[in-house]
Amino acid sequence: MLKIAVCGLGTVGKSFVDHFIKYQDLISKNCGQEIEIAIIADRSIDKKKFNHDSIEFSSDILSVIDSDCNLIIELIGGCEIALQLVKKAIQNKKSVITANKALIAEHGDELFELSKKNKVYLGFEAAVAGAVPIINSLTHNMLNENILSISGIVNGTCNYILDQMSSDNKDFSEALKNAKELGYAEADPTFDIGGFDAAHKISILAMLAYNIKSPYKNMHIEGIESIETMDIDYATELGYKIKHIALAKRTNSQIECRAHPVLIHQTNILSNIDGVMNAVSTRGDRFGTSLLYGHGAGGDATASAVVSNISDYCNFSHKDLDRYSKKDTNDELVNVMNINDICSQYYLRIFANDVPGVMAEVTSTLASHKISIEAVTQHEPLKDDKLIPIVMITNSVSYKSILSSINTIESLDNISGKINLIRVFNDND
């Protein structure tokens, strides 16, 4: 009999418990042994409306460590009590499944080594893209592949907001309000719209794909707060859509790892990932490009991913622990590339006075920084405004070069305000 302790009975925890109880017989059959939830621990368990005669309830999260449960499922979130729980559980020879992307991204190196030392299972399929089985693909199906890049839409909140701005012509604040009303955004949405959630997820994928320590603290992160409806419209005119992309890529002896908005060409399949859906594209040197698509968040999607980890646990072998051990000891191969040195094409939106020669001033400044223009459009002044919007797409240049040119352009007499800068996604990423 496999006894499970579930820690956390919030939206995700309750969805998992409901799912497990409904399909308990099938899950047991597929795993080859009887499985039951023995304990549910939640700090506010007394306020939760959930009853089941065969399950013990506790408000003491850490009490499950001393129970006779073989497997602990952490669905608390955050990194404080969750880290304490997971570390103590592993040290007490108990296996763990977690849906906590922050925990793995920020403390995964320590937890992987701890699980290997104590010869216990650590599953985290639900930590990235919900029901999209990207973790399993990287650690099983693509284990012997040379992964060139991983890129995708891994935050449903950002994707929903940008989709609403594009399809329904809503401004950012209105789209965010709608996302909150539908439960797609938290009361404090900073973690999602600031790009941190996507950054946690891509750092986990980079760890697995490139066998490196977590790059999270050294990666570049941008959110979508600066995207305006006019940017959506101008991108459409140029044949692009704006998406929030997370990307990890091996470049020579370094690893790129970043999360930020991009202009993505309308012919790229990722441009058609709408609403709260997630998609991850993986490019290998032998299998080419593979795309996984599905629900990336929500209780049902997370429950599905947790159940897949329970199945993995039932077939767990100690040799599986080597999948997460860091074999790459060459410092050159684990260095995260500085964002200033990464080259990309850029979308620039500039407000200028409608006077002769202003375009020449901008283009000559870019030329002095060895930046050429691949597309440019000049629009009529916005309503009740004398400034004209100039929109450009540059050639591929380093981030430090484009920032230097922007600083110079913003200091010109006929340029008003800050220049909005968005990267253009390369289809080879």
N, C-alpha and C positions, 0 to 999 in steps of 0.2 A: 504493500500500500504506500503510495506516494502522498505525503501530507504537505499541503501548501499553506504558507502564511501570506496574506495580502496586507500590505502596509499602505494606507491611503485610500479613503472611500469618497473621493471627490467625483467629479464628472467621469474621469477616465477609470478610476477604481470601481465605481458602481457599474459602469458599462462592462468592464471585464468580468466582475462577479456575476452579473445577470447573464452574460454570454456563457460563462463557464457552467453555471447551474443548468441553463437551458440545453447545453450540448455535452453535459458531463459524460454520459455513456459513450457518445461517439468519440470524444477526446480520449477517454480511457482506452477504448478499443484501438484507436489509431496509434496510441503510445505504447500499447502492449502491456499495460498494467492498470490496476485500479488507482484512480487519482481523486483526491477530495480537498476542498478548502477547509482547513481545520481552524484557522484563526483569521480574523480581520481586525487590524489595529489602526485606529485613527484617533488623533488627539481630541477631536470633538465628536466621538462616536455616539455620545448621549443625544446629540442633536440630529443624528442621521436616522431617517425613517427606513430602517432595513431590519428585517427579522428572518431568522432561519434557525430552526431548532438544533440542527447538527453542528452549527458553527459557533465557536467561542468568540466573544467580542472583548476588545481591550482598548483603553485610552492611552496605554503605555506602549509607544511604538517599539522601544528597545526590548520589551518583554518577549518578543517573538524569538529573540536570539537564544533564550534559555528553554524554548519549547522543543517538542519532539518533531517539529516540521523539518523536512529535508530541504525544502526549496522556499526561498523568500522572494516575493514579488514586490518591488519598490515602485510605488506609483504616487509618491508624495510630491515630488518636484523640488526645485531649489537645491542648494548644495550644502546646507548646514546639517540638519538632522539626517538627511538622506545619506550624506557621506559618512557620518558617524555610524549609521545603521549598516550600510553596505560593508564598510571596513570590518566592523566587529563580527558581522555574520560570516564573512570570508575567513577571518581569523579563527572562528569557531567551526570551521570545516563545513559551512552551509553554503550551498550554491545560491546564486542570485540572478534574477531577471529584472531589468530596469527599463523604464521608458524615458529616463531622465537624460536628455541630450546635454544639458549643462554639466551634469556630473561626469559624463564620459569625456566630453571635450576638455574640461578643465582638470580632471583628476584621473582620466583613463590610464595614463602611463603607470601611475601608482597602483591602481586597481588591477590592471592586467598582470603586473608582476606579483601582486599579492595573491591573485587567484592561481597563478602558475605555481607559486611557492606552496600553497595549501592544497593544490590539486583539486580545485573545485570549479564548477561551471559558472561563467559570467555571460549572460545573454543580454543583448541590447538592440535587437531588431527594431523595436518600437521607438527607439530614440531618433530615428531618421526616416522621415517620409511615411510614417504610419504603415498602411497596408502595402506600400510599395516595397518589395523584398530586395532592396539594394544591398543591405548588409550581408544577407545570405548569398547574394550573387557574387559579391567581392570575395567572401571568405570560402566559397565552395566552387561555384561555376567558373569564376574567373581567376581562381587561385594561382594557376600557372601562366597567366597572361602578363604581358608587359603593358600596363595601363598607361596610355599616353595622356589622357585627360578625363576628368569627370566634371560635368556642368549640368546645372538644372535649376528648376523652380522648386524650391523646397519650403517656402513659407506661404501658406494659403491666404493669410491676412493681407500681405503685400500684393499678392496676385489678384485677390478679389478687389482691392481698392483701385489698382491700376486698370483692371478690367472695367469697373464701374465708371472711371474717369474717361475711358475710351469708348465704351459702348453706349453709355447713358449720358455722356457729357456732363458728369458731375464734377465739382471741384473737389480738392483733396479732403477738406473738412467735412463736406457732405457725404462723400464716399466712406470716410472713416466712421461717421455717425451711423450710417446704415450698417456697416460691418459690426459695430457694437450691438445694435438692436437685434441683429440676426445671430449673435453669439459667435461671430467669426473673429472678433477682436476683444481683448480684455478691457476692463475699465481703465487700466493704465496700459496702453498699447505700445509703450516705448520699446520693449524688448523685441517686438515683431517689426514695427515700422522703422525702427532704428537699424535693422539688419543683423542684430545680435543672434536671434534664433537661427537664421540661415547660416551665420558664421559658425555657430556651434556644430551644426549638422555637417557642413562641408569639411570642417576640421576633422571630424570623426572619419569621414570617408577618405580623406587624405592620409590619415594614420594607417588605415587598412590597406589602401591601394599602394602606398609607397613605403610601408613598413617603417614609419618614422614616429617620433614623439609628437605629441599634440602641437600643431602650429598655431593654435588659437590666439595666444598672446602676441604673436608676431605678424598676424595677418591684417590686411586692410579691410575695413568695414565701413560701408555707407548705407544709409537708409533711403527712404523714398520721400521724406518730408519736403524736399525742395522741388519735387516734380509738380508742374502746374499744367492746367488744361491746355494752355497754348503749346506746351512742349509735346503733349500727346498729339495735337492737331498738326504741328509742324513735322513731327516724325512720320505721321501718316502720309503727308504730302510727299515725303522723300522715299516712301515705300517701306517704312519701318513701324514696329510697335515698341513700346517701352515696357520692359519687364524687369523684375528684380532677380538677378542671377547669382548663384553661388558657383564658384569654379575652383578646381584644383588641377594643376598641370605640371608635368615634369618638363623643365626647360634646361637643356644641357645638364649641368651638375647641380641644379637648384630646383626647388619646388615653388611654384606659384600657388598661393591660396588666398582667395579674396571673395567678398560678397558685396554687391553694389548694383545700382540700376544700370541698364544698358539699353541702347537702341538695337533691336534684333530684326533682321530683315524678314519681311512677311513670307518669304519662301522657306524660312527655317521652321521646322515642325514645332519648336519650342514657342514660337510666336502664337501658336494656336492653342496653347494651354491656358484655359480661361477659368474664371470663378475661383474656387478654393482648391482646385486640383493641383497635384504635384507631378513632376516628371523629372527623371534623372537620365541624362545621356552619358554613356560610357564609351570611350574610344580606345581600342586596343590595337597593337601592331599586327595582330593576326586575325582577330574576328571582326575587325572594322568597328562600326558604331552600333551600339545597342541602346534601345530606349525603353525605360520602365515608366509606366504611367498609372496613376490611381489616386485614391483619397489619401491625403498626406496627414490628416489630423482628424480629431473627433474620437469619441469613445469607441465606436464600433471598429474603426480602422486600427486603433491602438490595441484593442482587445484581440483582434485577429493576429497582429504581430506578436503579442505576448504568447498566445497559444502556439504559434509556430516555434517560439523559443522553448516552450515546455516540451514539445516533441523533440527538439534538438537535445535538450537536457536528458531525455530518456534514452537517447542514443549516444550520449557523451562518452568520449574516450579521452584519457589523459593526453594522448598525442595531439588532440585538437588544441591544446593550450599553446602550442607552438605557432599557431596562426597569428597570435597577437604579440608574440615576443619580437623585440626589435633586433633583427639580425644585421642591420646596416650600421656599421660603426664608423664609416668614413664621414667626417664632418662635412666635407664638400657635398655629399649626397643628401644630407638632411638639412641643408641651409634653406630657410624660407627667403625667397627673393624679395628685396625691398621694393615697395610699390613705386618708388621714384624711378626705378630702373626698368619697369615693365612698360613695353610699348603697346600702344593701342591707337585706333582711330578715335576721334572725338567729335561729338556734337557740341557746338557752341551757339548759345542764344545771347545776342548782344543788343542792347538798347542804345541807339545813337540819335543825335540831332539830325534832322532832315536838311543837311547842308551839302553843297557840292564838295567832293573830295573825301568824304568821311569813309567811304568804302576803300578808297585807295590807301588811306592811313592805316586801316585795319589790316589789309592784305600785305602792305609793305612791312608792317611790324611782324606779322607771322613769317614773312619771307626772311626777315633779318634773323629769325630764330630757326631758319631752315625748315619751316613748316609750310607745306603746300595745301591747297584747297581742292577737294575732290567734288564738292557740291556746295552751292550757295543759293539762297533765296532771300529776297528783300521784300518785306510786306508793308502794307499800308499802316499808318499809325493806328494804335489801339483807340477805342472810343474815348473821346475827351482827352486825348494825349497827343502831344506834338512829337513824341519820340517814335522812331521807326524800329521795328524788330528786324535784325539781321541774323539769319540762321546759316551756319556753315557746318560742313563735315570735313575734317582734315584728313591728311594721310596718316599713316601709323608713325607715332613719335613717342618718346618716353614721357612719363608723367611729369618729371621735373622740367622738361622742355616746354610742355604746354602750360604748366603753371607759371613759368618765367614769362612767357609771351602774354599770358592773361594779365599778369601784374602790370606789364607795360601798357597794354591796351586800355585797361581800366583807368590809367593815369592820363589818357588823352583828353583834351578839353571837350571834345564833342561826344564822348562816351558817358553814359549815365548808369550809375549803380553797378552791381556785381554781375559778372558774366556767369550764366548757368552752363555747367559742364557735365556732360554725360558720355560715358564710354560707348563705343560701337562694338557689338559682339562679333567676333571673328568666327565664321562657320567651321573653322578647323579646330576650335577650342573644344 
